């Protein structure tokens, strides 16, 4: 465990001293229950005010392993035909000595494609700021008196934006989103000393492609296969294959397989680098008509599995039915 601890800290802190272009987007497994996590155009999909919170603890057992928490709220405005939705999101992420806290606001325009409004093409834009911090007080140094090492907590604030397109029908959806669009050339330098520059690991712009459908097996069982492709045009392409079953419109049970695919022509990583892979088991339970509780457990299938005890993620979703929608015919929201 000591070797794992020092290995992780060397990756986290050593990689922070110089510019790093690793794929660094925050990872969630339960985006399958809340598409706003990967696409701003998803805002307003549920038709009512919706509050969602998620907490993820990754690689349990490794000191300094990632922790992430997010709180989001989205809903429709009073624009006719439910054409406009807004959302707000607060996200906290911690990885060893690095920490980030972000605030985003989202606007989505939802174009109806039929008379019922159940088939729409949505465009979403979110903008916000992130505070990146580096906490030198949590690190143990071989020479704690070295004046060039950061011994305080320092931070910097940078802006960013996301854009997405989302199409859905009662039984199918597809989305394309561009996240962290301004990250490529941003300077996240936090601490300077003795000619050394310390910075958080730089994020890269990411493209997400998602799609899924509902397949009715019986009056009480439905299947939802879906896929997510995440690309940063530098490292291996990340692909999620998901399969969930819905029982009596009450309980979701299923799993996901995540892997990396290397394509020729990319630069910035070793061609023989082992692609990470993980398997997720997840479920979501409707405690009431308007309250969802979700849980997922991930475990890696590569060498890292020998040093950690998997990843845990729990989510809570609350729908607040609006009075203005009391006379509207409500249709189940499966995505």
HUJO-V690596 format. One record per backbone hydrogen bond with DSSP energy under -1.0 kcal/mol. CO is the residue of the C=O (numbers start at 0). NH is the residue of the N-H. E is the energy in kcal/mol with one decimal. If there is no record, write none. Layout:
# HUJO-V690596
CO & NH & E
CO & NH & E
This chain:
# HUJO-V690596
0 & 4 & -2.5
1 & 5 & -2.6
2 & 6 & -2.2
3 & 7 & -2.5
4 & 8 & -2.4
5 & 9 & -2.1
6 & 10 & -1.9
7 & 11 & -2.9
8 & 12 & -3.0
9 & 13 & -1.1
10 & 14 & -1.0
15 & 198 & -1.7
29 & 32 & -1.7
33 & 36 & -1.8
34 & 37 & -1.7
34 & 38 & -1.4
38 & 41 & -1.6
39 & 42 & -1.4
41 & 44 & -2.1
43 & 46 & -1.4
48 & 319 & -3.2
49 & 73 & -2.1
50 & 317 & -2.9
51 & 71 & -2.9
52 & 315 & -2.6
53 & 69 & -2.4
54 & 313 & -2.4
55 & 67 & -2.4
56 & 311 & -2.5
58 & 61 & -1.8
59 & 308 & -3.8
61 & 64 & -1.7
63 & 95 & -1.2
65 & 57 & -2.6
66 & 93 & -2.8
67 & 55 & -3.1
68 & 91 & -3.2
69 & 53 & -2.2
70 & 89 & -2.7
71 & 51 & -2.8
72 & 87 & -2.5
73 & 49 & -2.9
74 & 85 & -2.3
78 & 81 & -1.3
82 & 109 & -3.9
83 & 76 & -2.5
84 & 107 & -2.8
85 & 74 & -2.1
86 & 105 & -2.8
87 & 72 & -2.3
88 & 103 & -2.5
89 & 70 & -2.7
90 & 101 & -2.8
91 & 68 & -2.7
92 & 99 & -2.8
93 & 66 & -2.3
94 & 97 & -2.4
96 & 134 & -2.8
97 & 94 & -2.7
98 & 132 & -3.4
99 & 92 & -2.4
100 & 130 & -3.0
101 & 90 & -2.0
102 & 128 & -1.7
103 & 88 & -2.4
104 & 126 & -2.2
105 & 86 & -1.8
106 & 124 & -2.6
107 & 84 & -2.4
108 & 122 & -2.6
110 & 120 & -2.2
118 & 112 & -3.2
119 & 167 & -2.1
120 & 110 & -3.0
121 & 165 & -2.6
122 & 108 & -3.0
123 & 163 & -2.6
124 & 106 & -2.6
125 & 161 & -2.6
126 & 104 & -2.5
127 & 159 & -2.1
128 & 102 & -2.4
129 & 157 & -2.4
130 & 100 & -1.8
131 & 155 & -2.3
132 & 98 & -2.1
133 & 153 & -2.2
134 & 137 & -1.1
142 & 145 & -1.9
145 & 148 & -1.5
151 & 135 & -2.1
153 & 133 & -2.8
155 & 131 & -2.9
157 & 129 & -2.7
159 & 127 & -2.1
160 & 180 & -2.3
161 & 125 & -2.5
162 & 177 & -3.6
163 & 123 & -2.6
164 & 175 & -2.5
165 & 121 & -3.6
166 & 173 & -2.3
167 & 119 & -1.9
170 & 213 & -1.9
171 & 168 & -2.8
172 & 211 & -2.1
173 & 166 & -3.0
174 & 209 & -2.6
175 & 164 & -2.9
176 & 207 & -2.7
177 & 162 & -2.3
178 & 205 & -2.3
179 & 182 & -1.6
182 & 185 & -1.0
187 & 199 & -1.3
190 & 197 & -3.0
192 & 195 & -2.5
195 & 192 & -2.0
197 & 189 & -3.1
197 & 190 & -1.7
205 & 178 & -2.5
206 & 230 & -2.5
207 & 176 & -2.4
208 & 228 & -2.7
209 & 174 & -2.6
210 & 226 & -2.5
211 & 172 & -2.3
214 & 222 & -3.0
219 & 247 & -3.3
220 & 216 & -2.0
220 & 217 & -2.0
221 & 245 & -3.1
222 & 214 & -3.0
223 & 243 & -1.5
224 & 212 & -1.8
225 & 241 & -2.7
226 & 210 & -1.8
227 & 239 & -3.1
228 & 208 & -2.4
229 & 237 & -2.3
230 & 206 & -2.8
236 & 260 & -3.1
237 & 229 & -3.3
238 & 258 & -2.2
239 & 227 & -1.9
240 & 256 & -2.3
241 & 225 & -2.2
242 & 254 & -2.2
243 & 223 & -3.3
244 & 252 & -2.3
245 & 221 & -1.9
246 & 249 & -2.7
246 & 250 & -1.7
249 & 285 & -2.3
250 & 246 & -2.7
251 & 283 & -2.1
252 & 244 & -2.8
253 & 281 & -2.5
254 & 242 & -2.4
255 & 279 & -3.0
256 & 240 & -2.5
257 & 277 & -2.5
258 & 238 & -2.8
260 & 236 & -2.8
269 & 272 & -1.6
276 & 300 & -2.2
277 & 257 & -3.1
278 & 298 & -2.2
279 & 255 & -2.1
280 & 296 & -2.6
281 & 253 & -2.4
282 & 294 & -2.6
283 & 251 & -3.1
284 & 286 & -1.2
284 & 292 & -2.2
289 & 318 & -2.7
290 & 286 & -1.1
290 & 287 & -1.3
291 & 316 & -2.4
292 & 284 & -3.0
293 & 314 & -2.4
294 & 282 & -2.5
295 & 312 & -2.1
296 & 280 & -2.4
297 & 310 & -2.7
298 & 278 & -2.5
301 & 304 & -1.8
302 & 305 & -1.6
303 & 306 & -2.0
309 & 59 & -3.0
310 & 297 & -2.7
311 & 56 & -3.0
312 & 295 & -2.5
313 & 54 & -2.6
314 & 293 & -2.4
315 & 52 & -2.5
316 & 291 & -3.1
317 & 50 & -2.9
321 & 324 & -1.1
322 & 325 & -1.7
324 & 327 & -1.2
